[in-house]
Amino acid sequence: MTMRVRAGALAAVVLLLAGATVSCSDDKGGGDRAGGGAAPTTSRPDGTSGGGAGESSTLPAALTGQRLDWKGCEAPTSARGSFAERPGKQWQCATLTAPLDYDKPSGSTLGIALIRAKAKDSGRRIGSLLFNFGGPGGSGVASLPISARGYETLHSRYDLVSFDPRGVAESSAVVCRDSARKEAGLLLDNTPDTPAEEKAYLDDAVAFGAGCLQRSGTVLPHVGTTNTARDLDLIRQVLGDDKLRYLGFSYGTELGAVYAHLFPSKVGRLVLDAVVDPTADYTGHARHQVVGFQRALENYFKSRGVAAGAGTARVAKLLAGLDRKPLRTDTDRPLTQSLALTGIVVPLYSKEQWPYLTEALKQAESGNGTQLLMLADSYNGRDEQGRYTTRDHSQRAISCADTKGRVTAAQVKSRHLADFTKVSPVFGPYLAWDLAGWCADWPVPGEWETPQVSAEGAAPILVVGTTGDSATPYEGAKRMADALGAGVGVLLTNKGEGHGAYGTTDCVTKTVDAYLLDGEVPKNGTVCS
């Protein structure tokens, strides 16, 4: 099975040692709902939804006026994995009712799982601060309690709130296949060298989409980012906030920017960190990731005193050997080339994880692939019992609902494979072939070539880019700031490594905190080093 390197894999990194979703104890199901969730609740007399393209829409008062039934969070469902422990008593869960189809707001609904911890200084409370940790497909309900210690300053005056976007985890998760089929798909060669390997790879990709339609056909057409942005505005209204305050990472930056385009007058204080390039199309995003991960790999080797070319050749040699013969591990599962590449990708998201890469490469070159396999398992959402989360199902469904990009195998071979491989012999072949597999024969048409993010009239939005970002290269942050519009996009540059800057440097963290807590907008082009 193909698997794109997630632009928003911060969510996966957050859940590296613990992870999946917390279910909400008020999820009652019932009614004409997609995937269950709470039934509509008591209404307040306010039917308006917020100008951008979304601000003229009107939602029923039963939705905008619903009251959330906040309760203690239950233990996570086994199908999604598990936390190291249940979230503490400060955390509350609820389920918001949202339209399945915003063109039919009085029709079928689905449940959006929420989690919150109330502001610690209630007398100085600003409101709610919503988080999206990326993906797409990452569970905010799972990620926020694990990472909340990093937001203590913000927690003093904000309710910390996150959610499982529609089609994710406890919000009518898209499910496409069972764990056994997922395991088999991961053993396929994702850089096929023969007609037989190519057929197996593409057949599996098509089967994946067919499985999504069969198992999740009701929700599948409605999981795109535009609908999730509309959910964000409904969450804002139901929480009682006049404006949206938001901290989005990686894919969450695209979501936040689409929200700003749809609801510019509702933008309060938005921070976009580890920024997706809004000007890049389907192929462009993949090529950006080839550039970003190659750059991160070279920076990793330079930090070890190894020349970038020599280090790259070393990894390419390892992968070539695995293409011919998988490596033994301390489990009953081999390390394949594709799994090894996934394991290499994981530590490149954060400089603090580079020592894991050092140890895993050393072990693999000595003939044992266990550590790379463990890293790949953490990324793929596999637990010790061999069960997989549905995170990548959701990721793929959301991505293919968004993008119109569809690339054939013939186009990969004639247009992209040589180019991507020239940029990176390590990541290029994998991501070139991924173009053909990712949305192959996808049963739902895509919405855009590139998202609309212009937000004329919105309050200033802080855009944070890191020069050594692996998954979302720095150049995308500059393009996002420009695309949001003059006086709206404010670029903050972090000279450093890693996917996401908040919490990694005092300069970025203090600048973001001052903006979110006190409304202090830094000068456009400010640099933290």
NUZA-957918 format. One record per residue (C-alpha): y, z, x. Coordinates in Angstrom, 1 decimal, always signed. Last residue first. Layout:
N
north Y; up Z; east X .
...
This chain:
529
north +32.2; up +15.3; east +18.0 .
north +34.0; up +15.3; east +14.7 .
north +36.3; up +12.4; east +13.9 .
north +38.9; up +12.1; east +11.2 .
north +39.3; up +8.5; east +10.0 .
north +41.1; up +9.3; east +6.7 .
north +43.0; up +12.6; east +7.2 .
north +41.1; up +15.5; east +5.7 .
north +41.4; up +16.4; east +2.0 .
north +41.8; up +20.1; east +1.4 .
north +40.7; up +20.8; east -2.1 .
north +40.1; up +24.4; east -1.5 .
north +36.4; up +25.0; east -1.9 .
north +35.0; up +21.4; east -1.8 .
north +37.4; up +20.1; east +0.8 .
north +37.5; up +23.2; east +2.9 .
north +33.7; up +23.3; east +2.9 .
north +33.4; up +19.7; east +3.9 .
north +35.8; up +20.2; east +6.9 .
north +34.0; up +23.4; east +7.9 .
north +30.6; up +21.7; east +7.8 .
north +31.7; up +18.7; east +9.7 .
north +33.4; up +20.7; east +12.5 .
north +30.7; up +23.3; east +12.6 .
north +28.0; up +20.8; east +13.2 .
north +24.5; up +20.4; east +11.7 .
north +25.1; up +21.9; east +8.3 .
north +26.6; up +18.8; east +6.8 .
north +25.8; up +15.8; east +9.1 .
north +23.0; up +13.8; east +7.5 .
north +20.3; up +11.7; east +9.1 .
north +20.4; up +12.6; east +12.7 .
north +22.4; up +12.2; east +15.9 .
north +26.0; up +12.8; east +16.8 .
north +29.6; up +11.7; east +16.6 .
north +30.3; up +12.7; east +13.0 .
north +32.9; up +10.5; east +11.4 .
north +34.8; up +11.5; east +8.3 .
north +36.0; up +8.6; east +6.1 .
north +38.1; up +9.1; east +3.0 .
north +37.3; up +6.6; east +0.2 .
north +39.8; up +7.0; east -2.7 .
north +43.3; up +6.1; east -1.3 .
north +42.4; up +2.5; east -0.9 .
north +39.1; up +1.7; east -2.6 .
north +35.5; up +2.9; east -2.9 .
north +34.5; up -0.3; east -1.0 .
north +36.5; up +0.7; east +2.1 .
north +34.9; up +4.2; east +2.3 .
north +31.5; up +2.6; east +1.6 .
north +31.9; up +0.0; east +4.4 .
north +32.8; up +2.7; east +6.9 .
north +29.8; up +4.8; east +5.9 .
north +27.5; up +1.8; east +6.1 .
north +28.5; up +1.2; east +9.8 .
north +27.0; up +4.6; east +10.6 .
north +23.4; up +3.5; east +10.1 .
north +21.5; up +4.9; east +7.0 .
north +18.0; up +5.7; east +8.2 .
north +18.5; up +6.6; east +11.8 .
north +22.0; up +8.1; east +11.9 .
north +23.3; up +8.1; east +15.4 .
north +27.0; up +7.6; east +14.6 .
north +26.9; up +10.0; east +11.7 .
north +28.9; up +9.1; east +8.5 .
north +30.6; up +11.4; east +6.0 .
north +32.5; up +9.9; east +3.0 .
north +34.8; up +12.3; east +1.3 .
north +36.0; up +11.0; east -2.1 .
north +39.7; up +11.2; east -3.0 .
north +40.4; up +11.4; east -6.8 .
north +39.5; up +8.3; east -8.8 .
north +42.1; up +5.8; east -9.9 .
north +40.2; up +2.8; east -8.6 .
north +36.6; up +3.5; east -8.1 .
north +34.9; up +0.5; east -6.5 .
north +31.2; up +1.2; east -6.3 .
north +29.4; up -1.8; east -7.9 .
north +25.9; up -1.9; east -6.5 .
north +24.6; up -4.9; east -4.5 .
north +22.3; up -7.7; east -5.7 .
north +22.1; up -5.9; east -9.0 .
north +20.0; up -4.9; east -12.0 .
north +16.4; up -5.6; east -11.0 .
north +13.9; up -7.1; east -13.5 .
north +10.9; up -4.9; east -14.5 .
north +7.2; up -5.8; east -14.0 .
north +7.5; up -6.1; east -10.2 .
north +5.6; up -9.1; east -9.0 .
north +6.0; up -7.8; east -5.4 .
north +8.8; up -5.2; east -5.3 .
north +7.9; up -3.6; east -2.0 .
north +5.3; up -6.0; east -0.7 .
north +7.3; up -9.0; east +0.5 .
north +10.2; up -7.1; east +2.0 .
north +7.7; up -4.6; east +3.5 .
north +6.5; up -7.3; east +5.7 .
north +9.8; up -7.3; east +7.5 .
north +10.0; up -3.5; east +7.5 .
north +6.6; up -3.2; east +9.4 .
north +7.3; up -6.1; east +11.7 .
north +10.7; up -4.7; east +12.8 .
north +9.9; up -1.0; east +13.3 .
north +8.3; up -1.1; east +16.8 .
north +9.2; up -4.5; east +18.1 .
north +12.8; up -3.7; east +17.1 .
north +15.7; up -6.2; east +16.8 .
north +13.6; up -9.1; east +17.9 .
north +10.9; up -8.0; east +15.5 .
north +13.4; up -8.1; east +12.6 .
north +14.4; up -11.7; east +13.5 .
north +10.9; up -12.9; east +14.1 .
north +9.7; up -11.5; east +10.8 .
north +12.6; up -12.5; east +8.7 .
north +13.0; up -16.2; east +7.9 .
north +9.7; up -18.2; east +8.1 .
north +7.1; up -15.4; east +8.0 .
north +9.0; up -13.2; east +5.5 .
north +9.9; up -16.2; east +3.4 .
north +6.2; up -17.2; east +3.1 .
north +5.3; up -13.7; east +2.2 .
north +7.8; up -13.9; east -0.7 .
north +11.0; up -11.9; east -1.1 .
north +12.4; up -10.3; east -4.3 .
north +15.8; up -8.7; east -4.3 .
north +17.2; up -8.1; east -7.8 .
north +17.7; up -4.5; east -6.8 .
north +18.1; up -1.4; east -9.1 .
north +14.8; up -1.4; east -11.1 .
north +13.0; up -2.1; east -7.8 .
north +14.5; up +0.8; east -6.0 .
north +13.9; up +3.2; east -8.9 .
north +10.3; up +2.2; east -9.3 .
north +9.7; up +2.4; east -5.6 .
north +11.1; up +5.8; east -5.2 .
north +9.4; up +7.1; east -8.3 .
north +6.0; up +6.0; east -7.0 .
north +6.9; up +7.3; east -3.6 .
north +7.5; up +10.8; east -4.9 .
north +4.3; up +10.9; east -7.0 .
north +2.8; up +13.7; east -5.0 .
north -0.5; up +13.2; east -3.2 .
north -3.7; up +15.2; east -3.4 .
north -6.0; up +15.3; east -0.5 .
north -6.8; up +18.9; east -0.7 .
north -4.7; up +19.8; east +2.3 .
north -1.6; up +18.3; east +0.6 .
north -0.3; up +14.7; east +0.9 .
north +3.4; up +14.0; east +0.2 .
north +3.6; up +10.8; east +2.2 .
north +6.2; up +12.2; east +4.6 .
north +4.1; up +15.4; east +5.2 .
north +1.0; up +13.3; east +5.5 .
north +2.7; up +11.1; east +8.1 .
north +3.6; up +14.1; east +10.2 .
north +0.0; up +15.4; east +10.0 .
north -1.3; up +12.0; east +11.0 .
north +1.0; up +11.9; east +14.0 .
north -0.3; up +15.4; east +15.0 .
north -3.9; up +14.5; east +14.6 .
north -3.9; up +11.1; east +16.5 .
north -6.1; up +12.1; east +19.5 .
north -6.7; up +9.7; east +22.4 .
north -4.4; up +11.0; east +25.2 .
north -1.7; up +8.6; east +24.1 .
north -1.9; up +10.2; east +20.6 .
north -1.4; up +13.7; east +22.0 .
north +1.6; up +12.8; east +24.1 .
north +3.1; up +10.9; east +21.2 .
north +2.7; up +13.9; east +18.9 .
north +4.1; up +16.4; east +21.4 .
north +7.2; up +14.3; east +22.0 .
north +7.7; up +13.5; east +18.4 .
north +7.5; up +17.2; east +17.4 .
north +10.2; up +17.9; east +20.1 .
north +12.5; up +15.3; east +18.3 .
north +12.6; up +17.5; east +15.2 .
north +15.9; up +19.1; east +16.0 .
north +17.4; up +15.6; east +16.5 .
north +16.7; up +14.9; east +12.8 .
north +15.5; up +11.8; east +10.9 .
north +13.7; up +10.5; east +14.0 .
north +11.0; up +13.2; east +13.6 .
north +9.7; up +11.5; east +10.4 .
north +9.6; up +7.9; east +11.7 .
north +6.9; up +8.4; east +14.3 .
north +4.5; up +9.8; east +11.7 .
north +5.2; up +6.8; east +9.5 .
north +4.5; up +4.5; east +12.4 .
north +1.2; up +6.3; east +13.1 .
north +0.2; up +5.9; east +9.4 .
north +0.8; up +2.2; east +9.6 .
north -1.2; up +1.8; east +12.9 .
north -4.1; up +3.8; east +11.5 .
north -4.9; up +7.4; east +12.4 .
north -8.4; up +8.1; east +11.2 .
north -9.5; up +10.6; east +8.5 .
north -12.4; up +13.1; east +8.8 .
north -9.9; up +15.5; east +10.4 .
north -9.4; up +16.4; east +14.1 .
north -8.2; up +12.9; east +14.6 .
north -9.7; up +9.7; east +15.9 .
north -7.5; up +6.7; east +16.5 .
north -7.6; up +3.4; east +14.6 .
north -8.7; up +0.2; east +16.5 .
north -7.0; up -3.1; east +16.9 .
north -3.8; up -2.2; east +15.1 .
north -4.0; up +1.2; east +16.8 .
north -3.8; up -0.5; east +20.2 .
north -0.7; up -2.5; east +19.1 .
north +0.9; up +0.8; east +17.9 .
north +0.4; up +2.5; east +21.2 .
north +1.8; up -0.5; east +23.1 .
north +4.8; up -0.7; east +20.8 .
north +5.4; up +3.0; east +21.5 .
north +5.4; up +2.5; east +25.3 .
north +7.5; up -0.7; east +25.0 .
north +10.2; up +1.2; east +23.2 .
north +10.2; up +3.9; east +25.8 .
north +10.5; up +1.4; east +28.6 .
north +13.3; up -0.4; east +26.9 .
north +15.3; up +2.7; east +26.1 .
north +14.9; up +4.1; east +29.7 .
north +13.4; up +7.5; east +29.8 .
north +15.4; up +10.6; east +30.7 .
north +14.1; up +12.5; east +27.6 .
north +17.5; up +12.3; east +25.9 .
north +17.4; up +8.6; east +26.6 .
north +14.0; up +8.4; east +24.8 .
north +15.4; up +9.9; east +21.7 .
north +18.5; up +7.7; east +21.8 .
north +16.2; up +4.7; east +22.0 .
north +14.2; up +5.9; east +19.0 .
north +17.4; up +6.6; east +17.0 .
north +18.8; up +3.1; east +17.8 .
north +15.5; up +1.5; east +16.8 .
north +15.5; up +3.6; east +13.6 .
north +19.0; up +2.5; east +12.7 .
north +18.6; up -1.2; east +13.5 .
north +15.3; up -1.6; east +11.6 .
north +16.9; up +0.4; east +8.8 .
north +19.9; up -2.0; east +8.7 .
north +17.4; up -4.9; east +8.4 .
north +15.8; up -3.3; east +5.4 .
north +19.2; up -2.7; east +3.7 .
north +20.2; up -6.3; east +4.4 .
north +17.1; up -7.7; east +2.8 .
north +17.8; up -5.9; east -0.5 .
north +21.5; up -6.5; east -0.4 .
north +24.0; up -4.7; east +1.9 .
north +27.6; up -4.2; east +0.7 .
north +27.0; up -0.6; east -0.7 .
north +25.9; up +0.6; east +2.8 .
north +24.0; up +3.9; east +2.1 .
north +25.8; up +6.9; east +3.5 .
north +24.4; up +9.9; east +5.3 .
north +26.8; up +12.3; east +3.5 .
north +28.8; up +11.5; east +0.3 .
north +31.0; up +14.3; east -0.8 .
north +32.6; up +14.3; east -4.3 .
north +35.4; up +16.6; east -5.4 .
north +36.5; up +16.0; east -9.0 .
north +35.6; up +12.5; east -10.3 .
north +35.8; up +12.4; east -14.1 .
north +38.6; up +9.8; east -14.2 .
north +36.6; up +7.4; east -12.0 .
north +33.6; up +7.5; east -14.4 .
north +31.5; up +4.3; east -13.9 .
north +32.7; up +3.5; east -10.4 .
north +32.6; up +7.2; east -9.4 .
north +29.1; up +7.5; east -10.8 .
north +28.0; up +4.4; east -8.7 .
north +29.4; up +6.1; east -5.7 .
north +27.6; up +9.3; east -6.3 .
north +24.3; up +7.5; east -6.8 .
north +24.8; up +5.5; east -3.7 .
north +25.6; up +8.7; east -1.8 .
north +22.5; up +10.4; east -3.2 .
north +20.4; up +7.7; east -1.6 .
north +21.5; up +9.4; east +1.7 .
north +22.9; up +12.8; east +0.7 .
north +25.0; up +13.7; east -2.3 .
north +27.2; up +16.7; east -2.8 .
north +28.9; up +16.7; east -6.1 .
north +31.8; up +18.3; east -8.1 .
north +32.1; up +16.4; east -11.4 .
north +35.2; up +17.1; east -13.5 .
north +35.9; up +19.0; east -16.7 .
north +32.7; up +21.1; east -16.2 .
north +31.0; up +22.7; east -19.2 .
north +27.5; up +22.4; east -18.0 .
north +26.7; up +20.1; east -20.9 .
north +29.6; up +17.8; east -19.9 .
north +28.6; up +17.6; east -16.2 .
north +24.9; up +17.1; east -17.1 .
north +25.9; up +14.2; east -19.4 .
north +28.0; up +12.7; east -16.5 .
north +25.0; up +13.0; east -14.1 .
north +22.8; up +11.4; east -16.7 .
north +25.1; up +8.4; east -16.7 .
north +24.7; up +8.2; east -13.0 .
north +20.9; up +8.3; east -13.5 .
north +21.2; up +5.4; east -15.9 .
north +23.1; up +3.4; east -13.3 .
north +20.6; up +4.4; east -10.6 .
north +17.7; up +2.7; east -12.4 .
north +14.9; up +4.7; east -14.2 .
north +15.2; up +2.9; east -17.6 .
north +12.8; up -0.1; east -17.4 .
north +9.9; up +2.2; east -16.2 .
north +10.2; up +4.9; east -18.8 .
north +8.0; up +3.4; east -21.5 .
north +5.7; up +1.5; east -19.0 .
north +4.6; up +4.6; east -17.1 .
north +0.8; up +4.3; east -16.8 .
north +0.3; up +0.6; east -17.4 .
north +3.6; up -0.5; east -16.0 .
north +3.3; up +1.6; east -12.9 .
north -0.3; up +0.4; east -12.4 .
north +0.9; up -3.2; east -12.6 .
north +3.5; up -2.4; east -9.9 .
north +0.8; up -0.9; east -7.6 .
north -1.6; up -3.8; east -8.3 .
north +1.0; up -6.3; east -7.0 .
north +1.4; up -4.3; east -3.8 .
north -2.4; up -4.0; east -3.4 .
north -2.9; up -7.7; east -3.8 .
north -0.1; up -8.3; east -1.2 .
north -1.8; up -6.1; east +1.5 .
north -5.3; up -7.4; east +0.8 .
north -4.2; up -11.0; east +0.8 .
north -2.3; up -10.5; east +4.1 .
north -5.3; up -8.8; east +5.7 .
north -7.5; up -11.7; east +4.7 .
north -5.1; up -14.3; east +5.9 .
north -4.9; up -12.6; east +9.3 .
north -2.3; up -10.6; east +11.2 .
north -1.1; up -8.3; east +8.4 .
north +1.6; up -5.8; east +9.3 .
north +1.0; up -3.2; east +6.5 .
north -2.7; up -3.0; east +7.4 .
north -4.4; up -1.1; east +4.6 .
north -5.5; up +2.5; east +5.1 .
north -2.5; up +3.8; east +3.0 .
north -3.8; up +1.9; east +0.0 .
north -7.1; up +3.7; east +0.1 .
north -5.4; up +7.1; east +0.0 .
north -3.1; up +6.0; east -2.8 .
north -6.2; up +4.8; east -4.8 .
north -7.8; up +8.2; east -4.3 .
north -4.6; up +10.0; east -5.2 .
north -4.2; up +8.3; east -8.6 .
north -2.0; up +5.4; east -9.4 .
north +1.4; up +4.4; east -10.8 .
north +3.0; up +7.5; east -12.1 .
north +6.8; up +7.5; east -12.9 .
north +7.8; up +11.1; east -13.4 .
north +9.2; up +12.0; east -16.9 .
north +11.8; up +14.4; east -15.4 .
north +9.4; up +16.9; east -13.9 .
north +8.7; up +14.8; east -10.8 .
north +11.1; up +11.8; east -10.8 .
north +11.5; up +9.0; east -13.4 .
north +14.8; up +10.4; east -14.5 .
north +16.4; up +12.3; east -11.7 .
north +15.0; up +15.8; east -10.9 .
north +18.0; up +18.1; east -10.9 .
north +20.3; up +20.2; east -8.8 .
north +22.8; up +23.0; east -9.4 .
north +24.5; up +25.5; east -7.1 .
north +26.9; up +27.5; east -9.2 .
north +30.0; up +27.4; east -7.1 .
north +32.3; up +30.1; east -5.6 .
north +30.2; up +32.0; east -3.2 .
north +27.5; up +29.4; east -3.3 .
north +29.7; up +27.1; east -1.2 .
north +29.6; up +29.5; east +1.8 .
north +25.9; up +30.1; east +1.2 .
north +25.0; up +26.4; east +1.3 .
north +22.6; up +26.3; east +4.2 .
north +20.5; up +29.1; east +2.7 .
north +20.1; up +26.8; east -0.3 .
north +17.7; up +24.5; east +1.5 .
north +14.4; up +25.6; east +0.0 .
north +15.9; up +26.5; east -3.4 .
north +17.6; up +23.0; east -3.5 .
north +14.7; up +20.8; east -2.6 .
north +12.2; up +21.4; east -5.4 .
north +14.5; up +21.1; east -8.4 .
north +16.3; up +18.3; east -6.5 .
north +13.1; up +16.3; east -6.4 .
north +13.3; up +13.2; east -4.2 .
north +12.4; up +9.9; east -5.8 .
north +15.3; up +7.8; east -4.4 .
north +15.0; up +9.3; east -2.0 .
north +18.1; up +11.4; east -1.6 .
north +19.0; up +15.1; east -1.7 .
north +21.1; up +15.0; east -4.9 .
north +23.2; up +18.1; east -5.4 .
north +25.6; up +19.2; east -8.2 .
north +28.3; up +21.8; east -7.6 .
north +29.1; up +23.7; east -10.8 .
north +32.4; up +25.5; east -11.5 .
north +35.2; up +27.0; east -9.4 .
north +34.1; up +30.6; east -9.6 .
north +36.6; up +33.1; east -8.2 .
north +35.7; up +36.0; east -10.5 .
north +32.1; up +35.0; east -10.5 .
north +31.7; up +35.6; east -6.8 .
north +28.0; up +34.9; east -6.3 .
north +28.0; up +31.6; east -8.2 .
north +25.0; up +31.1; east -10.4 .
north +21.8; up +29.7; east -9.0 .
north +20.6; up +26.5; east -10.8 .
north +17.7; up +24.2; east -11.6 .
north +17.5; up +21.2; east -13.9 .
north +14.7; up +19.0; east -15.3 .
north +15.9; up +16.0; east -17.2 .
north +13.9; up +15.5; east -20.4 .
north +13.6; up +12.1; east -22.1 .
north +15.0; up +10.7; east -25.3 .
north +14.2; up +8.0; east -27.9 .
north +17.1; up +6.6; east -30.1 .
north +20.6; up +7.9; east -30.8 .
north +21.9; up +6.7; east -27.5 .
north +20.5; up +3.2; east -27.9 .
north +22.3; up +1.3; east -25.1 .
north +21.9; up +4.5; east -23.0 .
north +18.1; up +4.0; east -23.2 .
north +15.9; up +7.1; east -22.7 .
north +18.8; up +9.1; east -23.9 .
north +19.1; up +12.5; east -22.3 .
north +17.8; up +16.0; east -23.2 .
north +18.5; up +18.6; east -20.5 .
north +15.6; up +20.9; east -19.3 .
north +16.2; up +24.3; east -17.9 .
north +15.4; up +26.3; east -14.8 .
north +16.9; up +29.5; east -13.3 .
north +17.0; up +30.6; east -9.7 .
north +18.4; up +34.0; east -8.7 .
north +15.0; up +35.6; east -9.4 .
north +13.4; up +33.9; east -6.3 .
north +11.8; up +30.5; east -6.2 .
north +7.9; up +30.7; east -6.2 .
north +6.4; up +30.7; east -2.8 .
north +5.3; up +28.3; east -0.1 .
north +6.2; up +25.7; east -2.7 .
north +3.5; up +23.5; east -4.2 .
north +2.2; up +20.0; east -4.5 .
north +3.3; up +17.6; east -7.4 .
north -0.1; up +17.5; east -9.1 .
north -0.5; up +21.2; east -8.7 .
north +2.5; up +22.0; east -10.9 .
north +5.1; up +24.3; east -9.4 .
north +5.2; up +28.0; east -10.4 .
north +7.6; up +28.7; east -13.2 .
north +11.4; up +28.9; east -12.9 .
north +13.1; up +31.8; east -14.8 .
north +14.9; up +30.7; east -17.9 .
north +18.0; up +28.7; east -18.9 .
north +17.9; up +27.3; east -22.4 .
north +20.6; up +24.6; east -22.2 .
north +23.0; up +24.2; east -25.1 .
north +23.4; up +20.7; east -26.5 .
north +26.9; up +19.6; east -27.3 .
north +26.9; up +16.3; east -25.4 .
north +23.4; up +15.4; east -26.7 .
north +23.5; up +16.5; east -30.4 .
north +27.1; up +15.3; east -30.3 .
north +25.9; up +11.8; east -30.1 .
north +27.1; up +9.8; east -27.1 .
north +30.1; up +7.5; east -26.9 .
north +30.7; up +5.0; east -24.2 .
north +34.3; up +4.1; east -23.1 .
north +34.0; up +6.1; east -19.9 .
north +31.0; up +4.2; east -18.5 .
north +32.7; up +1.0; east -17.3 .
north +35.4; up +3.0; east -15.6 .
north +38.5; up +4.5; east -17.0 .
north +34.3; up +10.5; east -20.9 .
north +31.3; up +10.7; east -23.0 .
north +32.6; up +11.6; east -26.4 .
north +30.6; up +13.3; east -29.2 .
north +32.1; up +16.8; east -29.2 .
north +31.2; up +19.2; east -32.1 .
north +28.8; up +21.5; east -30.3 .
north +25.1; up +21.0; east -30.8 .
north +22.0; up +23.3; east -30.8 .
north +19.1; up +21.8; east -28.9 .
north +17.4; up +18.4; east -28.6 .
north +13.7; up +18.9; east -27.8 .
north +12.8; up +20.0; east -24.3 .
north +10.7; up +17.8; east -22.0 .
north +7.9; up +15.2; east -22.6 .
north +7.3; up +12.0; east -20.7 .
north +9.4; up +9.7; east -22.8 .
north +10.3; up +11.5; east -26.0 .
north +9.9; up +10.8; east -29.7 .
north +9.7; up +14.4; east -30.8 .
north +7.8; up +17.1; east -28.9 .
north +7.8; up +18.4; east -25.4 .
north +8.4; up +22.1; east -24.8 .
north +9.7; up +22.2; east -21.3 .
north +11.4; up +25.7; east -21.4 .
north +9.5; up +27.1; east -18.4 .
north +10.7; up +24.4; east -16.0 .
north +8.3; up +23.0; east -13.5 .
north +9.1; up +23.5; east -9.8 .
north +8.5; up +20.4; east -7.8 .
north +7.0; up +19.7; east -4.5 .
north +7.1; up +21.1; east -1.1 .
north +6.8; up +23.3; east +1.6 .
north +6.7; up +22.5; east +5.3 .
north +8.2; up +19.0; east +5.2 .
north +10.0; up +19.6; east +1.9 .
north +13.5; up +19.3; east +3.4 .
north +12.2; up +16.3; east +5.4 .
north +11.0; up +14.6; east +2.3 .
north +14.3; up +15.2; east +0.5 .
north +16.1; up +14.0; east +3.6 .
north +14.0; up +10.8; east +3.0 .
north +16.9; up +9.2; east +1.4 .
north +16.8; up +5.7; east +2.9 .
north +13.1; up +5.9; east +2.6 .
north +11.1; up +3.8; east +5.0 .
north +9.6; up +1.4; east +2.5 .
north +6.0; up +1.9; east +1.6 .
north +3.4; up -0.8; east +1.3 .
north +0.0; up +0.0; east +0.0 .
